[in-house]
Amino acid sequence: MVDTNIHSYFNGLGGKTRDDYDPRGRVIAITDPLGATMRRSYSEADEVVAETDPLGRTTTAGYDGAGRQMWPCDPQR
């Protein structure tokens, strides 16, 4: 089981957004007021390497040796 921290906040209409954080303090999931969730995966260097939208489409990213994001890769396109 993965330990997570959860932070929730409300918009002006009372809709709740929930952010889930991993033990390293990185956002791993964001759930909007309608219940749609976006998920993120990270490298050991804390770089976002994959992001999956609520429809299940995943975008990946590549980085150079200095940790700069060099490209996003959207396999759905």
PyMOL Python script that loads the backbone (N, CA, C, O; Angstrom):
from pymol import cmd

cmd.read_pdbstr("""\
ATOM      1  N   MET A   1       0.835  -1.176   0.000  1.00  0.00           N
ATOM      2  CA  MET A   1       0.000   0.000   0.000  1.00  0.00           C
ATOM      3  C   MET A   1       0.884   1.245   0.000  1.00  0.00           C
ATOM      4  O   MET A   1       1.865   1.319   0.740  1.00  0.00           O
ATOM      5  N   VAL A   2       0.530   2.216  -0.833  1.00  0.00           N
ATOM      6  CA  VAL A   2       1.287   3.457  -0.940  1.00  0.00           C
ATOM      7  C   VAL A   2       0.724   4.472   0.043  1.00  0.00           C
ATOM      8  O   VAL A   2      -0.488   4.674   0.116  1.00  0.00           O
ATOM      9  N   ASP A   3       1.611   5.106   0.795  1.00  0.00           N
ATOM     10  CA  ASP A   3       1.181   6.170   1.699  1.00  0.00           C
ATOM     11  C   ASP A   3       0.990   7.441   0.893  1.00  0.00           C
ATOM     12  O   ASP A   3       1.851   7.809   0.094  1.00  0.00           O
ATOM     13  N   THR A   4      -0.134   8.114   1.099  1.00  0.00           N
ATOM     14  CA  THR A   4      -0.379   9.382   0.433  1.00  0.00           C
ATOM     15  C   THR A   4      -0.903  10.390   1.431  1.00  0.00           C
ATOM     16  O   THR A   4      -1.492  10.038   2.453  1.00  0.00           O
ATOM     17  N   ASN A   5      -0.676  11.646   1.111  1.00  0.00           N
ATOM     18  CA  ASN A   5      -1.274  12.747   1.846  1.00  0.00           C
ATOM     19  C   ASN A   5      -2.326  13.347   0.937  1.00  0.00           C
ATOM     20  O   ASN A   5      -2.141  13.392  -0.280  1.00  0.00           O
ATOM     21  N   ILE A   6      -3.412  13.803   1.502  1.00  0.00           N
ATOM     22  CA  ILE A   6      -4.521  14.338   0.720  1.00  0.00           C
ATOM     23  C   ILE A   6      -4.793  15.766   1.148  1.00  0.00           C
ATOM     24  O   ILE A   6      -4.836  16.074   2.339  1.00  0.00           O
ATOM     25  N   HIS A   7      -4.975  16.637   0.163  1.00  0.00           N
ATOM     26  CA  HIS A   7      -5.340  18.024   0.414  1.00  0.00           C
ATOM     27  C   HIS A   7      -6.594  18.294  -0.406  1.00  0.00           C
ATOM     28  O   HIS A   7      -6.606  18.047  -1.612  1.00  0.00           O
ATOM     29  N   SER A   8      -7.634  18.790   0.218  1.00  0.00           N
ATOM     30  CA  SER A   8      -8.874  19.121  -0.485  1.00  0.00           C
ATOM     31  C   SER A   8      -9.158  20.604  -0.319  1.00  0.00           C
ATOM     32  O   SER A   8      -8.862  21.193   0.720  1.00  0.00           O
ATOM     33  N   TYR A   9      -9.728  21.192  -1.343  1.00  0.00           N
ATOM     34  CA  TYR A   9     -10.133  22.593  -1.267  1.00  0.00           C
ATOM     35  C   TYR A   9     -11.409  22.767  -2.078  1.00  0.00           C
ATOM     36  O   TYR A   9     -11.731  21.950  -2.940  1.00  0.00           O
ATOM     37  N   PHE A  10     -12.125  23.842  -1.788  1.00  0.00           N
ATOM     38  CA  PHE A  10     -13.437  24.083  -2.373  1.00  0.00           C
ATOM     39  C   PHE A  10     -13.424  25.352  -3.212  1.00  0.00           C
ATOM     40  O   PHE A  10     -12.757  26.328  -2.870  1.00  0.00           O
ATOM     41  N   ASN A  11     -14.173  25.327  -4.321  1.00  0.00           N
ATOM     42  CA  ASN A  11     -14.307  26.532  -5.127  1.00  0.00           C
ATOM     43  C   ASN A  11     -15.483  27.362  -4.605  1.00  0.00           C
ATOM     44  O   ASN A  11     -16.123  26.976  -3.627  1.00  0.00           O
ATOM     45  N   GLY A  12     -15.769  28.474  -5.235  1.00  0.00           N
ATOM     46  CA  GLY A  12     -16.828  29.373  -4.788  1.00  0.00           C
ATOM     47  C   GLY A  12     -18.216  28.773  -4.845  1.00  0.00           C
ATOM     48  O   GLY A  12     -19.130  29.278  -4.193  1.00  0.00           O
ATOM     49  N   LEU A  13     -18.397  27.707  -5.608  1.00  0.00           N
ATOM     50  CA  LEU A  13     -19.700  27.048  -5.715  1.00  0.00           C
ATOM     51  C   LEU A  13     -19.799  25.828  -4.807  1.00  0.00           C
ATOM     52  O   LEU A  13     -20.803  25.117  -4.827  1.00  0.00           O
ATOM     53  N   GLY A  14     -18.771  25.588  -4.019  1.00  0.00           N
ATOM     54  CA  GLY A  14     -18.783  24.449  -3.099  1.00  0.00           C
ATOM     55  C   GLY A  14     -18.242  23.161  -3.680  1.00  0.00           C
ATOM     56  O   GLY A  14     -18.254  22.129  -3.009  1.00  0.00           O
ATOM     57  N   GLY A  15     -17.761  23.201  -4.937  1.00  0.00           N
ATOM     58  CA  GLY A  15     -17.181  22.004  -5.546  1.00  0.00           C
ATOM     59  C   GLY A  15     -15.814  21.713  -4.952  1.00  0.00           C
ATOM     60  O   GLY A  15     -15.002  22.621  -4.774  1.00  0.00           O
ATOM     61  N   LYS A  16     -15.563  20.456  -4.649  1.00  0.00           N
ATOM     62  CA  LYS A  16     -14.312  20.064  -3.993  1.00  0.00           C
ATOM     63  C   LYS A  16     -13.309  19.496  -4.996  1.00  0.00           C
ATOM     64  O   LYS A  16     -13.644  18.630  -5.804  1.00  0.00           O
ATOM     65  N   THR A  17     -12.084  19.994  -4.931  1.00  0.00           N
ATOM     66  CA  THR A  17     -10.959  19.437  -5.676  1.00  0.00           C
ATOM     67  C   THR A  17     -10.046  18.770  -4.663  1.00  0.00           C
ATOM     68  O   THR A  17      -9.801  19.297  -3.578  1.00  0.00           O
ATOM     69  N   ARG A  18      -9.548  17.598  -5.041  1.00  0.00           N
ATOM     70  CA  ARG A  18      -8.702  16.826  -4.122  1.00  0.00           C
ATOM     71  C   ARG A  18      -7.356  16.566  -4.784  1.00  0.00           C
ATOM     72  O   ARG A  18      -7.295  16.098  -5.921  1.00  0.00           O
ATOM     73  N   ASP A  19      -6.281  16.871  -4.070  1.00  0.00           N
ATOM     74  CA  ASP A  19      -4.927  16.571  -4.527  1.00  0.00           C
ATOM     75  C   ASP A  19      -4.359  15.467  -3.649  1.00  0.00           C
ATOM     76  O   ASP A  19      -4.416  15.556  -2.423  1.00  0.00           O
ATOM     77  N   ASP A  20      -3.813  14.431  -4.269  1.00  0.00           N
ATOM     78  CA  ASP A  20      -3.150  13.348  -3.540  1.00  0.00           C
ATOM     79  C   ASP A  20      -1.646  13.495  -3.748  1.00  0.00           C
ATOM     80  O   ASP A  20      -1.185  13.697  -4.872  1.00  0.00           O
ATOM     81  N   TYR A  21      -0.889  13.392  -2.667  1.00  0.00           N
ATOM     82  CA  TYR A  21       0.564  13.533  -2.701  1.00  0.00           C
ATOM     83  C   TYR A  21       1.213  12.234  -2.248  1.00  0.00           C
ATOM     84  O   TYR A  21       0.715  11.555  -1.350  1.00  0.00           O
ATOM     85  N   ASP A  22       2.339  11.895  -2.885  1.00  0.00           N
ATOM     86  CA  ASP A  22       3.089  10.729  -2.429  1.00  0.00           C
ATOM     87  C   ASP A  22       3.955  11.126  -1.228  1.00  0.00           C
ATOM     88  O   ASP A  22       3.986  12.301  -0.862  1.00  0.00           O
ATOM     89  N   PRO A  23       4.654  10.174  -0.612  1.00  0.00           N
ATOM     90  CA  PRO A  23       5.459  10.493   0.572  1.00  0.00           C
ATOM     91  C   PRO A  23       6.559  11.529   0.318  1.00  0.00           C
ATOM     92  O   PRO A  23       7.064  12.138   1.261  1.00  0.00           O
ATOM     93  N   ARG A  24       6.928  11.728  -0.936  1.00  0.00           N
ATOM     94  CA  ARG A  24       7.958  12.719  -1.273  1.00  0.00           C
ATOM     95  C   ARG A  24       7.365  14.098  -1.539  1.00  0.00           C
ATOM     96  O   ARG A  24       8.095  15.026  -1.887  1.00  0.00           O
ATOM     97  N   GLY A  25       6.045  14.245  -1.378  1.00  0.00           N
ATOM     98  CA  GLY A  25       5.393  15.539  -1.550  1.00  0.00           C
ATOM     99  C   GLY A  25       5.040  15.890  -2.979  1.00  0.00           C
ATOM    100  O   GLY A  25       4.746  17.047  -3.280  1.00  0.00           O
ATOM    101  N   ARG A  26       5.065  14.901  -3.869  1.00  0.00           N
ATOM    102  CA  ARG A  26       4.741  15.134  -5.277  1.00  0.00           C
ATOM    103  C   ARG A  26       3.261  14.857  -5.506  1.00  0.00           C
ATOM    104  O   ARG A  26       2.715  13.895  -4.967  1.00  0.00           O
ATOM    105  N   VAL A  27       2.610  15.703  -6.308  1.00  0.00           N
ATOM    106  CA  VAL A  27       1.199  15.491  -6.632  1.00  0.00           C
ATOM    107  C   VAL A  27       1.102  14.272  -7.544  1.00  0.00           C
ATOM    108  O   VAL A  27       1.689  14.256  -8.626  1.00  0.00           O
ATOM    109  N   ILE A  28       0.362  13.249  -7.110  1.00  0.00           N
ATOM    110  CA  ILE A  28       0.220  12.044  -7.925  1.00  0.00           C
ATOM    111  C   ILE A  28      -1.174  11.907  -8.523  1.00  0.00           C
ATOM    112  O   ILE A  28      -1.373  11.122  -9.450  1.00  0.00           O
ATOM    113  N   ALA A  29      -2.141  12.663  -8.005  1.00  0.00           N
ATOM    114  CA  ALA A  29      -3.494  12.627  -8.554  1.00  0.00           C
ATOM    115  C   ALA A  29      -4.217  13.913  -8.188  1.00  0.00           C
ATOM    116  O   ALA A  29      -4.057  14.446  -7.090  1.00  0.00           O
ATOM    117  N   ILE A  30      -5.018  14.403  -9.135  1.00  0.00           N
ATOM    118  CA  ILE A  30      -5.879  15.558  -8.900  1.00  0.00           C
ATOM    119  C   ILE A  30      -7.275  15.149  -9.337  1.00  0.00           C
ATOM    120  O   ILE A  30      -7.485  14.751 -10.483  1.00  0.00           O
ATOM    121  N   THR A  31      -8.228  15.249  -8.417  1.00  0.00           N
ATOM    122  CA  THR A  31      -9.618  14.906  -8.715  1.00  0.00           C
ATOM    123  C   THR A  31     -10.437  16.182  -8.665  1.00  0.00           C
ATOM    124  O   THR A  31     -10.454  16.877  -7.648  1.00  0.00           O
ATOM    125  N   ASP A  32     -11.121  16.494  -9.772  1.00  0.00           N
ATOM    126  CA  ASP A  32     -11.886  17.734  -9.846  1.00  0.00           C
ATOM    127  C   ASP A  32     -13.264  17.568  -9.205  1.00  0.00           C
ATOM    128  O   ASP A  32     -13.625  16.461  -8.806  1.00  0.00           O
ATOM    129  N   PRO A  33     -14.037  18.650  -9.102  1.00  0.00           N
ATOM    130  CA  PRO A  33     -15.344  18.575  -8.440  1.00  0.00           C
ATOM    131  C   PRO A  33     -16.323  17.583  -9.073  1.00  0.00           C
ATOM    132  O   PRO A  33     -17.265  17.146  -8.411  1.00  0.00           O
ATOM    133  N   LEU A  34     -16.116  17.221 -10.337  1.00  0.00           N
ATOM    134  CA  LEU A  34     -17.008  16.265 -10.999  1.00  0.00           C
ATOM    135  C   LEU A  34     -16.536  14.823 -10.837  1.00  0.00           C
ATOM    136  O   LEU A  34     -17.184  13.895 -11.321  1.00  0.00           O
ATOM    137  N   GLY A  35     -15.409  14.640 -10.156  1.00  0.00           N
ATOM    138  CA  GLY A  35     -14.904  13.291  -9.904  1.00  0.00           C
ATOM    139  C   GLY A  35     -13.913  12.780 -10.927  1.00  0.00           C
ATOM    140  O   GLY A  35     -13.470  11.635 -10.837  1.00  0.00           O
ATOM    141  N   ALA A  36     -13.552  13.613 -11.910  1.00  0.00           N
ATOM    142  CA  ALA A  36     -12.571  13.207 -12.918  1.00  0.00           C
ATOM    143  C   ALA A  36     -11.168  13.326 -12.322  1.00  0.00           C
ATOM    144  O   ALA A  36     -10.844  14.323 -11.678  1.00  0.00           O
ATOM    145  N   THR A  37     -10.341  12.304 -12.540  1.00  0.00           N
ATOM    146  CA  THR A  37      -9.010  12.272 -11.933  1.00  0.00           C
ATOM    147  C   THR A  37      -7.913  12.249 -12.988  1.00  0.00           C
ATOM    148  O   THR A  37      -7.974  11.481 -13.948  1.00  0.00           O
ATOM    149  N   MET A  38      -6.904  13.104 -12.797  1.00  0.00           N
ATOM    150  CA  MET A  38      -5.693  13.133 -13.588  1.00  0.00           C
ATOM    151  C   MET A  38      -4.595  12.559 -12.702  1.00  0.00           C
ATOM    152  O   MET A  38      -4.500  12.912 -11.526  1.00  0.00           O
ATOM    153  N   ARG A  39      -3.758  11.667 -13.262  1.00  0.00           N
ATOM    154  CA  ARG A  39      -2.696  11.026 -12.478  1.00  0.00           C
ATOM    155  C   ARG A  39      -1.331  11.329 -13.081  1.00  0.00           C
ATOM    156  O   ARG A  39      -1.191  11.487 -14.294  1.00  0.00           O
ATOM    157  N   ARG A  40      -0.319  11.406 -12.205  1.00  0.00           N
ATOM    158  CA  ARG A  40       1.058  11.664 -12.632  1.00  0.00           C
ATOM    159  C   ARG A  40       1.994  10.593 -12.092  1.00  0.00           C
ATOM    160  O   ARG A  40       1.797  10.062 -10.999  1.00  0.00           O
ATOM    161  N   SER A  41       3.020  10.289 -12.888  1.00  0.00           N
ATOM    162  CA  SER A  41       4.106   9.401 -12.464  1.00  0.00           C
ATOM    163  C   SER A  41       5.405  10.184 -12.564  1.00  0.00           C
ATOM    164  O   SER A  41       5.555  11.055 -13.421  1.00  0.00           O
ATOM    165  N   TYR A  42       6.342   9.865 -11.679  1.00  0.00           N
ATOM    166  CA  TYR A  42       7.598  10.604 -11.592  1.00  0.00           C
ATOM    167  C   TYR A  42       8.796   9.679 -11.697  1.00  0.00           C
ATOM    168  O   TYR A  42       8.717   8.486 -11.404  1.00  0.00           O
ATOM    169  N   SER A  43       9.915  10.266 -12.126  1.00  0.00           N
ATOM    170  CA  SER A  43      11.196   9.559 -12.107  1.00  0.00           C
ATOM    171  C   SER A  43      11.794   9.702 -10.711  1.00  0.00           C
ATOM    172  O   SER A  43      11.274  10.440  -9.874  1.00  0.00           O
ATOM    173  N   GLU A  44      12.885   8.993 -10.473  1.00  0.00           N
ATOM    174  CA  GLU A  44      13.584   9.125  -9.190  1.00  0.00           C
ATOM    175  C   GLU A  44      14.134  10.537  -8.998  1.00  0.00           C
ATOM    176  O   GLU A  44      14.409  10.949  -7.871  1.00  0.00           O
ATOM    177  N   ALA A  45      14.295  11.280 -10.101  1.00  0.00           N
ATOM    178  CA  ALA A  45      14.797  12.659 -10.033  1.00  0.00           C
ATOM    179  C   ALA A  45      13.648  13.664  -9.894  1.00  0.00           C
ATOM    180  O   ALA A  45      13.850  14.865 -10.071  1.00  0.00           O
ATOM    181  N   ASP A  46      12.443  13.173  -9.577  1.00  0.00           N
ATOM    182  CA  ASP A  46      11.252  14.008  -9.381  1.00  0.00           C
ATOM    183  C   ASP A  46      10.750  14.676 -10.658  1.00  0.00           C
ATOM    184  O   ASP A  46      10.065  15.697 -10.590  1.00  0.00           O
ATOM    185  N   GLU A  47      11.079  14.120 -11.807  1.00  0.00           N
ATOM    186  CA  GLU A  47      10.584  14.640 -13.077  1.00  0.00           C
ATOM    187  C   GLU A  47       9.268  13.942 -13.409  1.00  0.00           C
ATOM    188  O   GLU A  47       9.137  12.732 -13.227  1.00  0.00           O
ATOM    189  N   VAL A  48       8.294  14.712 -13.896  1.00  0.00           N
ATOM    190  CA  VAL A  48       7.042  14.101 -14.346  1.00  0.00           C
ATOM    191  C   VAL A  48       7.361  13.326 -15.621  1.00  0.00           C
ATOM    192  O   VAL A  48       7.805  13.914 -16.607  1.00  0.00           O
ATOM    193  N   VAL A  49       7.138  12.014 -15.611  1.00  0.00           N
ATOM    194  CA  VAL A  49       7.436  11.191 -16.784  1.00  0.00           C
ATOM    195  C   VAL A  49       6.178  10.716 -17.494  1.00  0.00           C
ATOM    196  O   VAL A  49       6.235  10.313 -18.656  1.00  0.00           O
ATOM    197  N   ALA A  50       5.044  10.760 -16.807  1.00  0.00           N
ATOM    198  CA  ALA A  50       3.786  10.376 -17.439  1.00  0.00           C
ATOM    199  C   ALA A  50       2.635  11.071 -16.729  1.00  0.00           C
ATOM    200  O   ALA A  50       2.638  11.246 -15.510  1.00  0.00           O
ATOM    201  N   GLU A  51       1.652  11.460 -17.531  1.00  0.00           N
ATOM    202  CA  GLU A  51       0.447  12.074 -16.994  1.00  0.00           C
ATOM    203  C   GLU A  51      -0.735  11.449 -17.725  1.00  0.00           C
ATOM    204  O   GLU A  51      -0.775  11.428 -18.955  1.00  0.00           O
ATOM    205  N   THR A  52      -1.690  10.944 -16.962  1.00  0.00           N
ATOM    206  CA  THR A  52      -2.860  10.296 -17.539  1.00  0.00           C
ATOM    207  C   THR A  52      -4.084  11.128 -17.220  1.00  0.00           C
ATOM    208  O   THR A  52      -4.358  11.430 -16.058  1.00  0.00           O
ATOM    209  N   ASP A  53      -4.829  11.501 -18.272  1.00  0.00           N
ATOM    210  CA  ASP A  53      -6.005  12.339 -18.068  1.00  0.00           C
ATOM    211  C   ASP A  53      -7.202  11.486 -17.652  1.00  0.00           C
ATOM    212  O   ASP A  53      -7.109  10.258 -17.646  1.00  0.00           O
ATOM    213  N   PRO A  54      -8.320  12.117 -17.305  1.00  0.00           N
ATOM    214  CA  PRO A  54      -9.488  11.361 -16.837  1.00  0.00           C
ATOM    215  C   PRO A  54     -10.049  10.363 -17.853  1.00  0.00           C
ATOM    216  O   PRO A  54     -10.769   9.438 -17.476  1.00  0.00           O
ATOM    217  N   LEU A  55      -9.724  10.542 -19.147  1.00  0.00           N
ATOM    218  CA  LEU A  55     -10.206   9.619 -20.173  1.00  0.00           C
ATOM    219  C   LEU A  55      -9.238   8.463 -20.417  1.00  0.00           C
ATOM    220  O   LEU A  55      -9.477   7.619 -21.280  1.00  0.00           O
ATOM    221  N   GLY A  56      -8.143   8.429 -19.653  1.00  0.00           N
ATOM    222  CA  GLY A  56      -7.182   7.342 -19.778  1.00  0.00           C
ATOM    223  C   GLY A  56      -6.093   7.575 -20.803  1.00  0.00           C
ATOM    224  O   GLY A  56      -5.308   6.667 -21.077  1.00  0.00           O
ATOM    225  N   ARG A  57      -6.023   8.775 -21.382  1.00  0.00           N
ATOM    226  CA  ARG A  57      -4.980   9.096 -22.358  1.00  0.00           C
ATOM    227  C   ARG A  57      -3.716   9.491 -21.607  1.00  0.00           C
ATOM    228  O   ARG A  57      -3.755  10.346 -20.722  1.00  0.00           O
ATOM    229  N   THR A  58      -2.602   8.870 -21.961  1.00  0.00           N
ATOM    230  CA  THR A  58      -1.345   9.117 -21.266  1.00  0.00           C
ATOM    231  C   THR A  58      -0.379   9.882 -22.156  1.00  0.00           C
ATOM    232  O   THR A  58      -0.184   9.543 -23.323  1.00  0.00           O
ATOM    233  N   THR A  59       0.219  10.916 -21.586  1.00  0.00           N
ATOM    234  CA  THR A  59       1.275  11.685 -22.229  1.00  0.00           C
ATOM    235  C   THR A  59       2.544  11.432 -21.434  1.00  0.00           C
ATOM    236  O   THR A  59       2.539  11.509 -20.205  1.00  0.00           O
ATOM    237  N   THR A  60       3.636  11.129 -22.136  1.00  0.00           N
ATOM    238  CA  THR A  60       4.909  10.904 -21.460  1.00  0.00           C
ATOM    239  C   THR A  60       5.864  12.042 -21.801  1.00  0.00           C
ATOM    240  O   THR A  60       5.633  12.789 -22.752  1.00  0.00           O
ATOM    241  N   ALA A  61       6.931  12.173 -21.026  1.00  0.00           N
ATOM    242  CA  ALA A  61       7.907  13.233 -21.251  1.00  0.00           C
ATOM    243  C   ALA A  61       9.308  12.654 -21.196  1.00  0.00           C
ATOM    244  O   ALA A  61       9.565  11.673 -20.498  1.00  0.00           O
ATOM    245  N   GLY A  62      10.214  13.280 -21.947  1.00  0.00           N
ATOM    246  CA  GLY A  62      11.616  12.896 -21.927  1.00  0.00           C
ATOM    247  C   GLY A  62      12.465  14.066 -21.457  1.00  0.00           C
ATOM    248  O   GLY A  62      12.102  15.225 -21.656  1.00  0.00           O
ATOM    249  N   TYR A  63      13.583  13.763 -20.841  1.00  0.00           N
ATOM    250  CA  TYR A  63      14.461  14.780 -20.265  1.00  0.00           C
ATOM    251  C   TYR A  63      15.888  14.552 -20.715  1.00  0.00           C
ATOM    252  O   TYR A  63      16.293  13.421 -20.986  1.00  0.00           O
ATOM    253  N   ASP A  64      16.658  15.646 -20.795  1.00  0.00           N
ATOM    254  CA  ASP A  64      18.077  15.508 -21.111  1.00  0.00           C
ATOM    255  C   ASP A  64      18.867  15.271 -19.827  1.00  0.00           C
ATOM    256  O   ASP A  64      18.284  15.197 -18.745  1.00  0.00           O
ATOM    257  N   GLY A  65      20.187  15.151 -19.940  1.00  0.00           N
ATOM    258  CA  GLY A  65      21.038  14.860 -18.788  1.00  0.00           C
ATOM    259  C   GLY A  65      21.027  15.935 -17.719  1.00  0.00           C
ATOM    260  O   GLY A  65      21.386  15.671 -16.571  1.00  0.00           O
ATOM    261  N   ALA A  66      20.615  17.157 -18.083  1.00  0.00           N
ATOM    262  CA  ALA A  66      20.551  18.257 -17.115  1.00  0.00           C
ATOM    263  C   ALA A  66      19.178  18.356 -16.461  1.00  0.00           C
ATOM    264  O   ALA A  66      18.932  19.254 -15.655  1.00  0.00           O
ATOM    265  N   GLY A  67      18.280  17.426 -16.813  1.00  0.00           N
ATOM    266  CA  GLY A  67      16.957  17.430 -16.203  1.00  0.00           C
ATOM    267  C   GLY A  67      15.961  18.357 -16.868  1.00  0.00           C
ATOM    268  O   GLY A  67      14.890  18.618 -16.318  1.00  0.00           O
ATOM    269  N   ARG A  68      16.306  18.864 -18.060  1.00  0.00           N
ATOM    270  CA  ARG A  68      15.383  19.747 -18.782  1.00  0.00           C
ATOM    271  C   ARG A  68      14.434  18.906 -19.616  1.00  0.00           C
ATOM    272  O   ARG A  68      14.851  17.960 -20.284  1.00  0.00           O
ATOM    273  N   GLN A  69      13.159  19.256 -19.574  1.00  0.00           N
ATOM    274  CA  GLN A  69      12.189  18.515 -20.380  1.00  0.00           C
ATOM    275  C   GLN A  69      12.459  18.821 -21.845  1.00  0.00           C
ATOM    276  O   GLN A  69      12.444  19.978 -22.264  1.00  0.00           O
ATOM    277  N   MET A  70      12.705  17.771 -22.615  1.00  0.00           N
ATOM    278  CA  MET A  70      13.046  17.935 -24.023  1.00  0.00           C
ATOM    279  C   MET A  70      11.860  17.700 -24.949  1.00  0.00           C
ATOM    280  O   MET A  70      11.786  18.296 -26.024  1.00  0.00           O
ATOM    281  N   TRP A  71      10.942  16.846 -24.547  1.00  0.00           N
ATOM    282  CA  TRP A  71       9.788  16.601 -25.398  1.00  0.00           C
ATOM    283  C   TRP A  71       8.659  15.989 -24.602  1.00  0.00           C
ATOM    284  O   TRP A  71       8.883  15.203 -23.681  1.00  0.00           O
ATOM    285  N   PRO A  72       7.453  16.354 -24.963  1.00  0.00           N
ATOM    286  CA  PRO A  72       6.312  15.565 -24.504  1.00  0.00           C
ATOM    287  C   PRO A  72       5.994  14.564 -25.615  1.00  0.00           C
ATOM    288  O   PRO A  72       6.203  14.859 -26.791  1.00  0.00           O
ATOM    289  N   CYS A  73       5.513  13.433 -25.266  1.00  0.00           N
ATOM    290  CA  CYS A  73       5.150  12.413 -26.244  1.00  0.00           C
ATOM    291  C   CYS A  73       3.731  11.977 -25.960  1.00  0.00           C
ATOM    292  O   CYS A  73       3.450  11.407 -24.906  1.00  0.00           O
ATOM    293  N   ASP A  74       2.834  12.243 -26.896  1.00  0.00           N
ATOM    294  CA  ASP A  74       1.430  11.881 -26.740  1.00  0.00           C
ATOM    295  C   ASP A  74       1.125  10.741 -27.700  1.00  0.00           C
ATOM    296  O   ASP A  74       0.866  10.986 -28.878  1.00  0.00           O
ATOM    297  N   PRO A  75       1.150   9.500 -27.224  1.00  0.00           N
ATOM    298  CA  PRO A  75       0.934   8.350 -28.112  1.00  0.00           C
ATOM    299  C   PRO A  75      -0.481   8.267 -28.671  1.00  0.00           C
ATOM    300  O   PRO A  75      -0.734   7.463 -29.568  1.00  0.00           O
ATOM    301  N   GLN A  76      -1.402   9.067 -28.171  1.00  0.00           N
ATOM    302  CA  GLN A  76      -2.786   9.025 -28.633  1.00  0.00           C
ATOM    303  C   GLN A  76      -2.965   9.793 -29.940  1.00  0.00           C
ATOM    304  O   GLN A  76      -3.987   9.639 -30.608  1.00  0.00           O
ATOM    305  N   ARG A  77      -1.989  10.614 -30.313  1.00  0.00           N
ATOM    306  CA  ARG A  77      -2.123  11.442 -31.525  1.00  0.00           C
ATOM    307  C   ARG A  77      -1.620  10.716 -32.735  1.00  0.00           C
ATOM    308  O   ARG A  77      -1.656  11.259 -33.839  1.00  0.00           O
TER     309      ARG A  77
END
""", "prot")
cmd.dss("prot")
cmd.show_as("cartoon", "prot")
cmd.util.cbc("prot")
cmd.orient("prot")
